[in-house]
Amino acid sequence: MNSTSSLINLQEVDTQLLEISELLGDLPVKVEELTKEEQQLTEEIDQSKTRIKEIKLQVSKKDLQVKQLTSKIDKLKDQLFLVKTNKQYDALSHEIDFLKEELNNIELNEFELIEEKDTLSAETEERENNLVSLTDSLHIRKTNLETLLAESSEKKTSLESEREGIVNELSAFVIAKYDRVFEARDGMAVIETMGTSCGGCGSIVPPQKIAELKLAKSLETCDVCSRFLYWPAKKND
């Protein structure tokens, strides 16, 4: 098999591989993105639930402190009626004021904790709802992907094996050029001539190249788009 025939076969194989890739589309990427999003949401939910537990424990401790301080303040207030000097009265009043300030700080902190818990609870509920929806979508996409992969896997493996055999027939230089043109020309690196024009870009192919293409003894490329050219067998006399 000459180089031209090998290149034509390589183009046919790569076109089929490209079709398989396009069949899958962005599904593999989307599945990967959704999987990462699912993991992130799950982690955020777990972190929020852990924080909510911590807050509940802190609020419980604050409640106990509030009860203890309130009881202590009430006792001190009762003692105000028993003191006999202004000095004792002032000392008790000062201690009561100090405890009241401490109580206010604890109650304020407790209020902030409860607000944080409520916000986290609402956010967690929303995340859990999003997670259910995302998991359902991910399951559908994974099923579709697995189905498409199963359907195309055997064919893709066969084509890749065929491609490897064709590549071994060609020089590294030709393959390197083919790959560059394939990438630059949207997957079409080898094209037949249309009359005396390039079948890819429509540029006129010089007569000397047309003669060489008919003989198919050397590789010829389009001077404009760099695609490899060949003269269809049906046009030979």
Residue frames relative to the residue before (quaternion, step in Angstrom):
aa qw qx qy qz dx dy dz
M 1.0000 0.0000 0.0000 0.0000 0.00 0.00 0.00
N 0.3428 -0.7506 0.5204 0.2196 3.63 -0.78 0.99
S 0.7223 -0.4668 0.3004 0.4125 3.55 -1.32 0.28
T 0.6251 0.5482 -0.3435 0.4368 3.58 1.00 -0.78
S 0.6657 0.4950 -0.2988 0.4718 3.58 0.90 -0.93
S 0.6373 0.5309 -0.3222 0.4563 3.56 1.02 -0.82
L 0.6627 0.5042 -0.3029 0.4636 3.56 0.97 -0.87
I 0.6244 0.5315 -0.3338 0.4650 3.58 1.03 -0.80
N 0.6665 0.4927 -0.2940 0.4761 3.56 0.95 -0.90
L 0.6305 0.5359 -0.3280 0.4557 3.57 1.04 -0.80
Q 0.6444 0.5166 -0.3156 0.4672 3.56 0.99 -0.85
E 0.6504 0.5199 -0.3178 0.4536 3.59 0.95 -0.84
V 0.6570 0.5047 -0.2999 0.4730 3.57 0.98 -0.88
D 0.6847 0.4861 -0.2871 0.4609 3.58 0.88 -0.97
T 0.6025 0.5503 -0.3554 0.4559 3.59 1.10 -0.64
Q 0.6649 0.4899 -0.2990 0.4780 3.57 0.99 -0.84
L 0.6354 0.5165 -0.3254 0.4728 3.59 1.04 -0.76
L 0.6317 0.5298 -0.3164 0.4693 3.55 1.08 -0.80
E 0.6357 0.5312 -0.3210 0.4590 3.57 1.02 -0.78
I 0.6335 0.5153 -0.3230 0.4783 3.58 1.05 -0.78
S 0.6469 0.5210 -0.3076 0.4642 3.55 0.99 -0.88
E 0.6737 0.4886 -0.2851 0.4755 3.57 0.99 -0.88
L 0.5774 0.5800 -0.3655 0.4434 3.57 1.18 -0.61
L 0.6820 0.4531 -0.2726 0.5054 3.55 1.02 -0.83
G 0.1973 -0.8186 0.5153 0.1596 3.58 1.17 -0.60
D 0.7495 -0.3490 0.2846 0.4852 3.55 -1.03 -0.84
L 0.3086 0.7945 -0.4792 0.2098 3.58 1.28 0.25
P 0.6614 0.4926 -0.3374 0.4539 3.66 0.82 -0.83
V 0.6542 0.5058 -0.3129 0.4673 3.59 0.98 -0.84
K 0.6590 0.5139 -0.3034 0.4577 3.57 0.97 -0.91
V 0.6326 0.5244 -0.3296 0.4650 3.58 1.00 -0.79
E 0.6532 0.5076 -0.3110 0.4680 3.57 0.98 -0.86
E 0.6510 0.5160 -0.3120 0.4611 3.60 0.97 -0.87
L 0.6754 0.4898 -0.2899 0.4688 3.58 0.92 -0.92
T 0.6188 0.5421 -0.3402 0.4555 3.58 1.06 -0.73
K 0.6584 0.4947 -0.2995 0.4817 3.58 0.98 -0.87
E 0.6456 0.5161 -0.3155 0.4662 3.57 1.01 -0.86
E 0.6300 0.5317 -0.3255 0.4631 3.57 1.03 -0.80
Q 0.6558 0.5119 -0.3009 0.4662 3.58 0.94 -0.90
Q 0.6600 0.5113 -0.3014 0.4606 3.57 0.97 -0.91
L 0.6550 0.5098 -0.3079 0.4650 3.57 0.95 -0.90
T 0.6432 0.5274 -0.3144 0.4574 3.56 0.97 -0.88
E 0.6530 0.5088 -0.3028 0.4722 3.58 0.98 -0.87
E 0.6564 0.5105 -0.3087 0.4618 3.59 0.96 -0.88
I 0.6391 0.5182 -0.3202 0.4696 3.58 1.00 -0.83
D 0.6595 0.5088 -0.3053 0.4615 3.59 0.92 -0.91
Q 0.6552 0.5101 -0.3071 0.4650 3.58 0.98 -0.87
S 0.6518 0.5177 -0.3090 0.4601 3.58 0.98 -0.88
K 0.6686 0.5000 -0.3036 0.4590 3.58 0.93 -0.89
T 0.6230 0.5283 -0.3307 0.4726 3.57 1.09 -0.73
R 0.6612 0.4998 -0.2971 0.4741 3.57 0.98 -0.88
I 0.6237 0.5361 -0.3386 0.4572 3.61 1.00 -0.78
K 0.6391 0.5164 -0.3230 0.4696 3.59 0.98 -0.80
E 0.6422 0.5217 -0.3172 0.4635 3.57 1.00 -0.87
I 0.6568 0.5158 -0.3072 0.4563 3.57 0.96 -0.91
K 0.6406 0.5268 -0.3291 0.4514 3.59 0.92 -0.87
L 0.6468 0.5075 -0.3119 0.4762 3.56 1.03 -0.80
Q 0.6583 0.5024 -0.3048 0.4705 3.59 0.98 -0.85
V 0.6459 0.5184 -0.3173 0.4620 3.59 0.98 -0.85
S 0.6252 0.5381 -0.3288 0.4599 3.56 1.04 -0.80
K 0.6544 0.4953 -0.3039 0.4838 3.59 1.02 -0.81
K 0.6369 0.5258 -0.3233 0.4619 3.57 1.04 -0.81
D 0.6179 0.5481 -0.3380 0.4512 3.59 1.01 -0.81
L 0.6565 0.5070 -0.3027 0.4695 3.53 0.99 -0.90
Q 0.6502 0.5129 -0.3112 0.4662 3.59 0.97 -0.84
V 0.6296 0.5344 -0.3262 0.4599 3.58 1.01 -0.85
K 0.6629 0.5050 -0.3029 0.4624 3.60 0.91 -0.91
Q 0.6667 0.5054 -0.3008 0.4578 3.56 0.96 -0.90
L 0.6788 0.4823 -0.2890 0.4724 3.59 0.93 -0.90
T 0.6367 0.5301 -0.3273 0.4544 3.58 0.96 -0.84
S 0.6518 0.5097 -0.3038 0.4723 3.55 1.00 -0.88
K 0.6607 0.5096 -0.3005 0.4620 3.58 0.96 -0.87
I 0.6449 0.5165 -0.3146 0.4674 3.57 1.00 -0.85
D 0.6459 0.5255 -0.3147 0.4556 3.59 0.97 -0.85
K 0.6501 0.5107 -0.3134 0.4672 3.55 1.01 -0.81
L 0.6532 0.5072 -0.3104 0.4688 3.56 0.99 -0.84
K 0.6218 0.5371 -0.3372 0.4596 3.58 1.06 -0.74
D 0.6347 0.5253 -0.3227 0.4659 3.56 1.04 -0.78
Q 0.6556 0.5280 -0.3092 0.4425 3.54 1.07 -0.79
L 0.5342 0.6409 -0.4057 0.3733 3.59 1.18 -0.47
F 0.6762 0.4988 -0.2902 0.4580 3.57 1.09 -0.71
L 0.6889 0.4900 -0.2772 0.4565 3.56 1.26 -0.25
V 0.5571 0.6227 -0.4014 0.3752 3.58 1.22 -0.38
K 0.3388 -0.7705 0.5178 0.1529 3.54 -1.16 0.69
T 0.7603 0.2996 -0.1925 0.5432 3.60 1.20 -0.30
N 0.6179 -0.5533 0.4222 0.3658 3.52 -1.29 0.51
K 0.6135 0.5666 -0.3439 0.4292 3.55 1.07 -0.75
Q 0.6669 0.4855 -0.2968 0.4811 3.57 0.97 -0.91
Y 0.6356 0.5379 -0.3215 0.4509 3.53 1.05 -0.83
D 0.6663 0.5023 -0.2961 0.4649 3.57 0.94 -0.93
A 0.6380 0.5335 -0.3221 0.4523 3.59 1.00 -0.82
L 0.6694 0.4823 -0.2960 0.4813 3.58 0.95 -0.89
S 0.6425 0.5283 -0.3197 0.4537 3.59 0.98 -0.86
H 0.6425 0.5239 -0.3133 0.4631 3.56 1.01 -0.84
E 0.6640 0.4973 -0.2995 0.4713 3.56 0.96 -0.90
I 0.6301 0.5299 -0.3287 0.4627 3.59 1.04 -0.79
D 0.6556 0.5124 -0.3067 0.4621 3.58 0.94 -0.90
F 0.6391 0.5309 -0.3176 0.4569 3.55 1.02 -0.85
L 0.6812 0.4820 -0.2795 0.4749 3.56 0.97 -0.95
K 0.6171 0.5432 -0.3429 0.4544 3.58 1.07 -0.69
E 0.6476 0.5117 -0.3156 0.4681 3.57 1.02 -0.85
E 0.6410 0.5138 -0.3130 0.4767 3.54 1.04 -0.85
L 0.6404 0.5292 -0.3118 0.4612 3.57 1.04 -0.82
N 0.6433 0.5284 -0.3114 0.4583 3.57 0.99 -0.86
N 0.6508 0.5191 -0.3083 0.4604 3.57 1.00 -0.89
I 0.6547 0.5046 -0.3071 0.4717 3.56 0.99 -0.86
E 0.6693 0.4984 -0.3009 0.4617 3.59 0.92 -0.90
L 0.6286 0.5242 -0.3288 0.4712 3.59 1.07 -0.76
N 0.6622 0.5025 -0.2944 0.4714 3.55 0.95 -0.92
E 0.6370 0.5255 -0.3157 0.4674 3.56 1.08 -0.81
F 0.6322 0.5318 -0.3188 0.4646 3.57 1.04 -0.83
E 0.6528 0.5112 -0.3064 0.4675 3.59 0.99 -0.88
L 0.6406 0.5256 -0.3149 0.4629 3.57 1.04 -0.80
I 0.6551 0.5065 -0.3074 0.4688 3.57 0.98 -0.87
E 0.6287 0.5243 -0.3297 0.4703 3.58 1.03 -0.79
E 0.6461 0.5143 -0.3135 0.4689 3.57 0.97 -0.87
K 0.6490 0.5223 -0.3116 0.4570 3.58 0.97 -0.88
D 0.6619 0.5085 -0.3081 0.4565 3.58 0.94 -0.91
T 0.6496 0.5142 -0.3076 0.4679 3.56 1.01 -0.87
L 0.6658 0.5040 -0.2908 0.4671 3.56 0.94 -0.93
S 0.6368 0.5363 -0.3237 0.4496 3.57 1.02 -0.82
A 0.6598 0.4973 -0.2992 0.4773 3.56 0.99 -0.90
E 0.6642 0.5011 -0.2998 0.4668 3.58 0.94 -0.90
T 0.6496 0.5234 -0.3115 0.4550 3.57 1.00 -0.85
E 0.6346 0.5259 -0.3237 0.4647 3.57 1.00 -0.82
E 0.6563 0.5028 -0.3040 0.4733 3.57 0.99 -0.89
R 0.6521 0.5108 -0.3123 0.4651 3.59 0.97 -0.87
E 0.6453 0.5202 -0.3244 0.4557 3.59 0.99 -0.80
N 0.6347 0.5129 -0.3226 0.4795 3.58 1.05 -0.76
N 0.6516 0.5054 -0.3050 0.4764 3.57 1.02 -0.86
L 0.6358 0.5470 -0.3205 0.4403 3.54 1.06 -0.82
V 0.6293 0.5293 -0.3302 0.4635 3.58 1.02 -0.82
S 0.6731 0.4938 -0.2858 0.4706 3.56 0.91 -0.98
L 0.6681 0.5055 -0.2949 0.4595 3.56 0.94 -0.94
T 0.6512 0.5208 -0.3141 0.4540 3.59 0.96 -0.88
D 0.6299 0.5265 -0.3267 0.4684 3.58 1.02 -0.81
S 0.6677 0.4967 -0.2912 0.4718 3.57 0.93 -0.97
L 0.6511 0.5219 -0.3075 0.4574 3.55 0.98 -0.90
H 0.6331 0.5368 -0.3280 0.4512 3.59 0.99 -0.82
I 0.6548 0.5095 -0.3061 0.4668 3.58 0.96 -0.91
R 0.6857 0.4866 -0.2853 0.4600 3.57 0.87 -0.98
K 0.6425 0.5177 -0.3275 0.4603 3.59 0.99 -0.79
T 0.6337 0.5276 -0.3233 0.4643 3.56 1.03 -0.83
N 0.6547 0.5089 -0.3036 0.4694 3.57 0.96 -0.91
L 0.6574 0.5165 -0.3035 0.4571 3.55 0.96 -0.93
E 0.6598 0.5081 -0.3078 0.4602 3.57 0.91 -0.93
T 0.6394 0.5263 -0.3197 0.4605 3.58 1.03 -0.82
L 0.6853 0.4821 -0.2817 0.4676 3.57 0.88 -0.98
L 0.6470 0.5181 -0.3186 0.4599 3.56 1.01 -0.82
A 0.6438 0.5218 -0.3189 0.4599 3.56 1.00 -0.85
E 0.6755 0.5051 -0.2882 0.4534 3.56 0.98 -0.89
S 0.7768 0.3664 -0.1790 0.4798 3.57 0.97 -0.84
S 0.4861 0.7161 -0.4138 0.2821 3.58 1.23 -0.42
E 0.6918 0.4834 -0.2852 0.4543 3.57 0.79 -1.03
K 0.6663 0.4959 -0.2973 0.4709 3.56 0.96 -0.90
K 0.6509 0.5201 -0.3170 0.4531 3.58 0.96 -0.88
T 0.6412 0.5259 -0.3201 0.4580 3.57 0.96 -0.87
S 0.6539 0.5150 -0.3024 0.4644 3.56 0.97 -0.90
L 0.6749 0.4958 -0.2924 0.4617 3.57 0.96 -0.91
E 0.6466 0.5161 -0.3222 0.4602 3.58 0.98 -0.80
S 0.6344 0.5116 -0.3266 0.4786 3.58 1.07 -0.72
E 0.6419 0.5143 -0.3118 0.4757 3.55 1.02 -0.85
R 0.6410 0.5357 -0.3206 0.4466 3.57 0.99 -0.87
E 0.6387 0.5374 -0.3251 0.4445 3.57 0.95 -0.89
G 0.6509 0.5175 -0.3119 0.4595 3.58 1.01 -0.82
I 0.6585 0.5045 -0.3080 0.4658 3.58 1.01 -0.84
V 0.6362 0.5428 -0.3247 0.4418 3.57 0.96 -0.91
N 0.6483 0.5316 -0.3176 0.4429 3.58 1.02 -0.77
E 0.6262 0.5389 -0.3306 0.4564 3.59 1.25 -0.38
L 0.7249 0.4239 -0.2192 0.4968 3.58 1.23 -0.46
S 0.5534 -0.6099 0.4490 0.3466 3.55 -1.19 0.50
A 0.6396 -0.5343 0.3968 0.3846 3.54 -1.26 0.51
F 0.6212 0.5554 -0.3330 0.4412 3.58 1.07 -0.78
V 0.6763 0.4860 -0.2924 0.4701 3.58 0.88 -0.96
I 0.6515 0.5143 -0.3156 0.4598 3.59 0.94 -0.87
A 0.6396 0.5293 -0.3262 0.4520 3.60 0.96 -0.86
K 0.6719 0.4823 -0.2920 0.4803 3.57 0.97 -0.89
Y 0.6201 0.5463 -0.3322 0.4546 3.55 0.99 -0.87
D 0.6735 0.5081 -0.2967 0.4474 3.58 0.85 -0.98
R 0.6405 0.5243 -0.3239 0.4583 3.59 1.00 -0.83
V 0.6911 0.4684 -0.2791 0.4744 3.57 0.87 -0.97
F 0.6059 0.5664 -0.3399 0.4434 3.59 1.03 -0.84
E 0.6840 0.4748 -0.2719 0.4825 3.56 0.96 -0.91
A 0.7131 0.4704 -0.2574 0.4517 3.57 0.92 -0.93
R 0.7723 0.3475 -0.1678 0.5046 3.61 1.10 -0.67
D 0.5836 -0.6447 0.3574 0.3405 3.56 1.03 0.88
G 0.7637 -0.4267 0.2093 0.4368 3.55 0.82 1.02
M 0.6675 0.4427 -0.3171 0.5079 3.59 1.19 0.33
A 0.0302 0.8392 -0.5371 0.0792 3.56 -0.02 1.36
V 0.7508 0.2710 -0.1633 0.5799 3.59 1.22 -0.39
I 0.0554 0.8244 -0.5534 0.1050 3.57 -0.61 1.11
E 0.4414 -0.6786 0.5114 0.2882 3.56 -1.09 0.64
T 0.5096 -0.6206 0.4921 0.3362 3.53 -1.22 0.42
M 0.2567 -0.7246 0.6181 0.1641 3.52 -1.22 0.62
G 0.7707 -0.0998 0.0244 0.6288 3.54 0.08 1.28
T 0.7343 -0.3285 0.2711 0.5286 3.55 -0.56 -1.16
S 0.5848 0.5665 -0.3691 0.4481 3.57 1.21 0.48
C 0.5675 -0.5632 0.4771 0.3649 3.55 -1.28 0.45
G 0.4181 -0.7310 0.4853 0.2352 3.56 -0.81 0.99
G 0.6427 0.5294 -0.3248 0.4485 3.57 1.27 -0.19
C 0.8303 0.1571 -0.0528 0.5320 3.57 0.67 -1.10
G 0.5035 -0.6908 0.4023 0.3277 3.60 1.27 -0.16
S 0.4555 0.6939 -0.4540 0.3239 3.58 1.23 0.05
I 0.5457 -0.6149 0.4637 0.3304 3.56 -1.17 0.67
V 0.2715 -0.7475 0.5865 0.1533 3.56 -0.94 0.95
P 0.5064 -0.6673 0.4470 0.3138 3.65 -0.73 0.99
P 0.6343 -0.5711 0.3774 0.3593 3.62 -1.08 0.76
Q 0.6382 0.5388 -0.3362 0.4352 3.59 0.95 -0.86
K 0.6613 0.4913 -0.3086 0.4754 3.57 1.02 -0.82
I 0.6070 0.5536 -0.3521 0.4485 3.57 1.04 -0.76
A 0.6437 0.5246 -0.3099 0.4631 3.55 1.01 -0.88
E 0.6634 0.4982 -0.2950 0.4740 3.57 0.97 -0.88
L 0.6384 0.5357 -0.3212 0.4497 3.58 1.03 -0.83
K 0.6394 0.5318 -0.3235 0.4514 3.59 1.01 -0.79
L 0.6792 0.4707 -0.2833 0.4867 3.55 1.11 -0.69
A 0.1972 -0.8323 0.4906 0.1665 3.55 1.28 -0.53
K 0.4417 0.7029 -0.4523 0.3262 3.57 1.02 0.75
S 0.7800 0.1816 -0.1243 0.5858 3.56 1.25 -0.23
L 0.5165 -0.6332 0.4783 0.3218 3.57 -1.23 0.51
E 0.0499 -0.7892 0.6121 0.0044 3.56 -0.88 0.97
T 0.1498 -0.7924 0.5869 0.0724 3.55 -1.07 0.74
C 0.5708 -0.5768 0.4583 0.3626 3.54 -1.26 0.44
D 0.4640 -0.7009 0.4706 0.2682 3.57 -0.88 0.95
V 0.6954 0.4754 -0.2654 0.4690 3.60 1.19 -0.47
C 0.8301 0.2137 -0.0949 0.5062 3.59 0.65 -1.11
S 0.4324 -0.7473 0.4064 0.2991 3.60 1.35 -0.05
R 0.4116 0.6980 -0.4932 0.3163 3.61 1.20 0.20
F 0.4867 -0.6108 0.5303 0.3298 3.53 -1.25 0.54
L 0.2336 -0.7959 0.5503 0.0957 3.58 -0.92 0.94
Y 0.0207 0.7744 -0.6312 -0.0390 3.54 -1.24 0.45
W 0.4171 -0.6840 0.5493 0.2374 3.51 -1.26 0.62
P 0.4407 -0.7240 0.4516 0.2787 3.61 -0.46 1.13
A 0.5752 -0.6298 0.4080 0.3256 3.56 -0.97 0.87
K 0.6345 0.5621 -0.3320 0.4137 3.59 1.04 -0.74
K 0.6528 0.5104 -0.3238 0.4565 3.59 1.25 -0.36
N 0.5221 0.6365 -0.4287 0.3722 3.57 1.22 -0.20
D 0.4675 -0.6607 0.5072 0.2959 3.56 -1.08 0.68
